[in-house]
């Protein structure tokens, strides 16, 4: 895992979830403002994050969780809960395009290239499917606010 992630362990029910620096994460897709506003209200109501983001461990590319990332930025969080993958090599995570998004296909390399550029795809362009389980979590906002 890249040093920039500053990943730390916490009392997670799953060893698959890590807390990484929000600043290390890189989006590749825009969000829908209405969805982000609703998620921000729910996150505050829950008092924490209930689902980890899916992230490439080598680049910090956000594969799934752009709205959760945006909420974290708005709340001024230092870290976010993530599941890390070797995206280009891991066959458990698959990328597809959403129907009617205007793009016929995307490769994993396309996603990495976009997150490393100054551009992003429109909302609901890429769709990532995971063949392993995403563990349920509840990471309190107080923990996510703390620098590692």
Secondary structure, DSSP 4 states (H G I P E B T S, - for coil): --GGG--B--S-S-TTEEEEEGGG-B--B---HHHHHHHHHHHHHHTEESSPEEEETTT-BEEE-HHHHHHHHHTT-SEEEEEEE-TTT-TTEEEEE-TTSS-S---HHHHHHHHTSS--BPTT-EEEEESSPPPP--EEHHHHHS--
